[in-house]
């Protein structure tokens, strides 16, 4: 009986650690949500989505007073890099701050209660774990193929335009590396038009890259992404942490 209680105590400790980890990851996600960055002249702003990809590009009307026309593309890339840097820092700060709060809130003199062998098992967590194991098994079967496809995608450079061919963006992997404009259109376009056209081109570039990695975006890897994409929610679905509140987009 003592061995069983010891095992249950270890499981409860793992559950406690998982709840702490879940809280830290969720804190990092909250801190990194809606990250954005500016170029050094503060005339271009890039907003990132929750997945860390570029969600919107904003060009301020005063940009022509601060940049030469042929420098707008470089300013957009600079703003995107700054947004990514800020997002990374915000996420790390959120996680570290949550870890500090965990230490401050912990009460060593009150150990976690040891569950009894009669504690109920959450059937939904068991079913989720079983489903995840099936997906992992199928994922491992084609892991070498996925590795080759992923390596090619990470090293490849792709160029995409908006629907009207006015803006051309280049991605190296998923990193925005260049933005070029039709010069005649650029001279007459208003700032909101510029931002909208770049946003459209970038979104199309992401879509094109997804089409270029068919294995990565098909079963079982798309299902694996869905099940494990949110670490905090994964722990909750496995019964190792509290359920997360639905995210607002």
C-alpha positions in Angstrom: 0.0 0.0 0.0 2.8 2.4 0.8 4.4 1.9 -2.6 1.1 2.8 -4.2 0.8 5.9 -2.1 4.4 6.8 -3.0 3.5 6.5 -6.7 0.4 8.6 -6.3 2.4 11.2 -4.5 4.9 11.3 -7.4 2.0 11.6 -9.8 0.6 14.5 -7.8 3.9 16.2 -7.8 4.1 15.8 -11.6 0.6 17.3 -11.8 1.6 20.2 -9.7 4.7 20.8 -11.9 2.6 20.5 -15.0 0.2 23.1 -13.7 3.0 25.5 -13.0 4.5 24.9 -16.5 1.0 25.4 -18.0 0.6 28.7 -16.1 4.1 29.9 -17.2 3.4 29.0 -20.9 0.0 30.7 -20.8 1.6 33.8 -19.2 4.2 33.9 -22.0 1.5 33.7 -24.6 -0.5 36.5 -23.0 2.6 38.7 -22.8 3.4 38.1 -26.4 -0.1 38.5 -27.7 -0.5 41.4 -30.2 3.2 42.1 -30.4 4.2 44.8 -32.9 7.3 46.7 -33.9 8.4 49.9 -35.7 11.2 50.7 -38.0 13.9 53.1 -36.7 12.1 56.1 -38.3 8.8 55.1 -36.8 6.9 55.3 -40.1 6.2 51.6 -40.5 4.4 49.4 -38.0 4.2 45.6 -38.2 1.6 43.7 -36.1 2.1 40.0 -35.5 -0.6 37.4 -35.0 -0.7 34.9 -32.1 1.3 32.5 -34.3 4.1 35.0 -34.6 3.5 35.7 -38.3 2.9 39.1 -39.8 -0.7 40.0 -39.5 -0.8 43.6 -40.6 1.5 46.2 -42.1 0.8 49.9 -41.4 2.6 52.7 -43.3 2.1 56.2 -41.9 1.3 59.1 -44.2 4.4 61.0 -43.2 6.8 58.2 -44.4 7.9 60.2 -47.5 9.4 62.9 -45.3 11.6 60.4 -43.5 12.5 57.8 -46.1 13.7 57.8 -49.7 11.2 56.0 -51.9 13.5 53.1 -52.5 14.0 52.6 -48.7 10.4 51.8 -47.8 10.9 48.1 -48.4 13.9 48.0 -46.1 12.0 49.9 -43.4 9.2 47.2 -43.6 11.7 44.4 -43.1 13.3 46.3 -40.2 9.9 46.8 -38.5 9.1 43.1 -39.0 12.4 42.1 -37.4 11.8 44.5 -34.5 8.3 43.0 -34.0 9.7 39.5 -33.9 12.4 40.6 -31.4 9.8 42.3 -29.1 7.5 39.2 -29.3 10.4 36.9 -28.2 11.3 39.2 -25.3 7.7 39.6 -24.2 7.2 35.9 -24.2 10.4 35.2 -22.2 9.5 37.9 -19.7 6.0 36.5 -19.3 7.3 33.0 -18.6 10.0 34.2 -16.2 7.6 36.5 -14.3 5.2 33.7 -13.9 8.0 31.5 -12.6 8.9 34.2 -10.0 5.3 34.4 -9.0 5.1 30.7 -8.5 8.1 30.7 -6.2 6.6 33.6 -4.2 3.2 32.0 -3.9 4.5 28.5 -2.9 4.0 27.5 0.7 6.5 24.7 1.6 5.0 24.1 4.9 1.8 23.0 3.2 2.7 20.0 1.0 0.4 19.0 -1.8 -2.3 16.5 -0.7 -1.7 12.9 -1.7 -4.5 11.5 -3.7 -6.1 8.2 -2.7 -6.4 5.2 -5.0 -10.1 5.9 -5.3 -9.6 9.3 -7.0 -11.7 9.3 -10.2 -10.0 9.2 -13.6 -11.1 11.7 -16.2 -12.3 9.6 -19.2 -11.8 12.5 -21.6 -8.1 12.8 -20.6 -7.6 9.1 -21.2 -9.2 9.3 -24.6 -7.2 12.4 -25.5 -3.9 10.6 -24.5 -4.9 7.6 -26.6 -5.7 9.7 -29.6 -2.4 11.6 -29.2 -0.5 8.3 -29.1 -2.1 7.2 -32.3 -1.2 10.5 -34.0 2.4 10.3 -32.7 2.8 6.7 -33.9 1.7 7.7 -37.5 3.9 10.8 -37.3 7.0 8.8 -36.4 6.4 6.5 -39.4 7.2 9.3 -41.9 9.5 11.4 -39.8 12.4 11.1 -42.2 10.3 12.4 -45.1 9.0 15.3 -42.9 12.6 16.2 -41.9 13.7 16.4 -45.6 10.7 18.5 -46.5 11.1 20.8 -43.5 14.8 21.3 -44.2 14.1 22.2 -47.8 11.4 24.7 -46.8 13.6 26.3 -44.1 16.5 26.8 -46.6 14.3 27.9 -49.5 13.6 31.4 -50.6 10.2 32.3 -52.2 8.9 35.4 -53.8 5.2 36.3 -54.0 3.2 39.3 -55.2 -0.2 40.8 -54.2 -3.1 40.2 -56.6 -2.3 43.2 -58.7 1.4 42.6 -58.9 2.2 46.0 -57.2 4.2 44.5 -54.3 6.7 41.7 -54.3 7.8 40.1 -51.0 10.5 37.5 -50.4 10.5 35.0 -47.6 13.6 33.1 -46.5 12.0 30.3 -44.6 9.3 32.2 -42.8 11.4 35.3 -42.3 10.5 38.4 -44.4 13.7 39.4 -46.1 12.7 41.8 -48.9 9.8 44.0 -50.0 9.8 45.6 -53.5 7.3 47.8 -55.2 6.2 48.7 -58.7 7.9 52.1 -58.8 5.2 54.0 -60.8 2.5 52.7 -58.4 4.6 53.5 -55.4 5.0 57.2 -56.4 1.2 57.7 -56.4 -0.1 55.2 -53.8 -1.4 56.5 -50.5 0.0 55.1 -47.2 -3.1 52.9 -46.4 -2.9 51.4 -49.9 0.8 50.6 -49.3 0.1 48.8 -46.0 -2.8 46.9 -47.4 -0.9 45.7 -50.5 2.1 44.5 -48.5 -0.2 42.8 -46.0 -1.9 41.0 -48.9 1.3 39.9 -50.4 2.7 38.6 -47.2 -0.4 36.6 -46.4 -0.3 35.1 -49.9 3.4 34.2 -49.4 2.6 32.3 -46.2 -0.2 30.5 -48.1 2.2 29.6 -50.9 4.7 28.2 -48.5 2.0 26.0 -46.9 1.2 24.6 -50.4 4.9 23.9 -50.9 5.0 21.6 -47.9 2.2 19.1 -48.5 3.4 16.5 -46.1 3.7 19.1 -43.3 0.2 20.2 -43.8 -1.5 16.8 -44.1 -2.4 14.0 -41.8 -1.0 13.2 -39.3 1.1 16.3 -38.9 -1.7 18.8 -39.2 -3.5 16.9 -36.5 -0.4 16.8 -34.4 -0.1 20.6 -34.7 -3.7 21.0 -33.7 -3.3 18.8 -30.6 0.0 20.1 -29.4 0.2 23.7 -30.8 -0.8 25.2 -27.5 1.3 23.6 -24.8 -0.9 24.9 -22.0 -4.0 23.5 -23.6 -2.2 20.2 -24.3 -1.4 19.8 -20.6 -5.0 20.6 -19.7 -6.4 18.1 -22.2 -4.2 15.4 -20.7 -5.6 16.2 -17.3 -2.3 17.6 -16.0 -3.4 21.2 -15.7 -6.6 23.3 -15.4 -8.6 23.8 -18.6 -7.7 27.1 -20.4 -10.2 29.8 -21.1 -11.0 30.1 -24.9 -8.7 32.6 -26.6 -10.2 35.6 -28.3 -8.8 36.4 -31.8 
